[in-house]
Amino acid sequence: MGKTITFGEIMLRLKSPEHERLFQSPVLEATFGGGEANVAVSLAIFGKNAAFVTSVPDNAVGEAAITELRKHGVDTSYINKVKGGRLGIYYLETGACARPSLVVYDRAESCIAKAKPADFNWNDIMKDAEWFHVTGITPALSQEAADTALEAMKAAKAKGATVSMDLNYRKKLWNYGKKAPEVMRELVKYVDVVIANEEDIQMCLGITAPGVDVTKGKLDTEDYKKLTDAVKSEFSNVKIVAVTLRESISADKNGWSAVLSGKTGFYTSKKYAIDDIVDRVGGGDSFSAGIIFGLQEYTDNEQQALEYAVAASALKHTIPGDFNLTRKSEVLALAGGDGSGRVQR
């Protein structure tokens, strides 16, 4: 079984308890998370041979992050340790009802933001790679991080690996003088599978389609067919575009579904009503992991791959923390129609 490699930043996550505001009480819950790390953890739990590549400080905090990844079965042998570096931090407070969740980043000058292509032996890292995954968060951190992501993608393509990218637009991060499309449109030239929501496509690639409105209460899947067709038209290398559709009714009540424009057709998933969200951070990453797993596992059934991804990410919304600690059997049960929540004895 070939490896699935992911590359990006793992951060220290500091969250206020339950639905408290930040520092409402003098307690913060400390865990770890980050887009590509979340994908690697989920894939490892699904049973894949998953490796995560990053840079972390050569200190107790960096070691704790590596230990957490290893605990879930992720290969950490390619992680670069930097003396005198720092691990990025993000602060989170979970919203409720009309109050949205809030994320505050403290990740400037982190190890991965200062990483350079020469810090990693991509030829060696990709030697057994079947799949390589990165997000648009990493190239948003710095020019160096963008250059490193591009080098990794080129190496993956040279080894014949499938390359996926979750566009993952984060307006708070693009601060080093370039707009997202300047960087992202170049990176997407090396991508086989694009994963995104409607805003990501518009903000990262500058591609829009009539009728697509991120603020609408209802989502018309026909509009998303036009949007995914437009991506494929501009980037002939892209074979699959998967788009998540989140209907935000309130901070803890969402409709959740997705569409996939694949090699064999255009598919729409079933929709889940997620009425009591526990933690939506990492929801998109769990979808990415589900798509990667589904496309590898169900090579002749893109509808099934999509349903697996949507079910996996629906379950993530019930789990605190960045990581989707959901097993393949649980995803298959939900995708197969068992959403009762009955106690399993």
C-alpha positions, 0 to 999 in steps of 0.5 A, a space after each residue: 500500500 502506497 503512502 498518503 503524504 500531507 504537508 502543512 502546519 500543526 498548531 497548538 490549539 487553545 480553546 475556551 471551555 464549552 461555549 465560554 468567551 476567550 478568557 471568560 474563565 482563566 482556563 484554556 483547553 490545549 490540544 493540537 490541530 491544523 488542516 493537513 495534520 487533521 487529514 493525516 490523522 483521519 486517514 490513519 484511523 481509516 487504516 491508510 498508511 499516512 505520513 505528515 510532513 512539517 517543521 516544528 520547534 525542537 523543544 517539548 512543545 514540538 515533541 508533544 505535537 509529534 507524540 499526538 500524531 504518533 498516537 493516532 498512527 501517523 508516520 512522523 519520520 519526515 518532520 523537520 525539527 528546528 532549534 529556536 523555532 516556534 509552533 503556531 498557535 490559534 485561539 478558539 471560542 465556540 459560538 452558539 445560536 446567533 454568535 459565531 465561533 471565533 478564531 484568533 491566529 498567533 502563527 507569524 514566524 512559525 517553523 513552517 512559515 519560515 520553511 524552505 524547499 531545501 529543508 525537505 528531501 522531497 525526492 526521498 519523501 515521495 518515493 512511495 507516495 500514492 497520494 499527496 495532499 496540501 491546503 491553501 492555508 500553507 501557501 498563505 503563510 509566507 512566500 517560503 511556505 508557498 515555494 515549499 508547497 510547490 516543490 512538494 507538489 512537483 515532486 509528487 507529480 514526478 513520482 506519479 502520485 495523485 495530488 489533491 488540494 483543499 483550497 481553504 481560503 483564509 483571509 486573515 493569513 494572506 499578509 505577505 504582499 500577494 493576493 491568493 489567486 496570484 499564488 494559488 492559480 500556479 499551484 493548482 496547475 499541479 493538482 488532480 483533485 480540487 476540494 473547496 467550498 464556493 467561497 474558496 473557488 471564488 477567492 483563491 482562483 477568481 472563478 465565479 458562476 451565476 447564481 452561486 451566493 455564499 450568503 443564500 439560505 438555500 443552495 442550488 446544486 445546478 449552480 455548483 455544476 456550472 462552478 465546477 465545470 468552470 474550474 475544469 475548463 480553466 485547469 485541464 489538469 484537474 480531473 475531480 472537483 469536490 465542493 462542500 455545501 454548508 447551509 449555516 442556519 446558526 452557529 450550532 445548526 447547519 445543513 451539510 452536503 456536497 457535490 462532486 464533478 468527477 471523471 464519470 459524471 456530476 454527483 450530489 450527496 445526501 444532506 445531513 441536518 446537523 442540529 447540535 454541532 459540538 465542534 465544526 473546526 476540522 469539518 472541511 479537513 474530515 471531508 478531504 480525508 473522506 474524499 481521499 479515502 473514498 476515491 482510493 477505496 471505491 475507484 469505480 464509484 464516485 458517488 460512493 466516494 462522495 457519500 463516504 466523505 460527507 458522512 465522515 465530515 458529518 460525524 466530525 461535527 460531533 467530536 471536540 478537537 480538530 481531529 476526526 476520531 471516527 472509524 471507517 465502520 462508523 462512517 459506513 454505518 451513517 452513509 448507509 442510513 443509520 443516523 439514529 444515534 442509538 447506543 451500540 452494545 
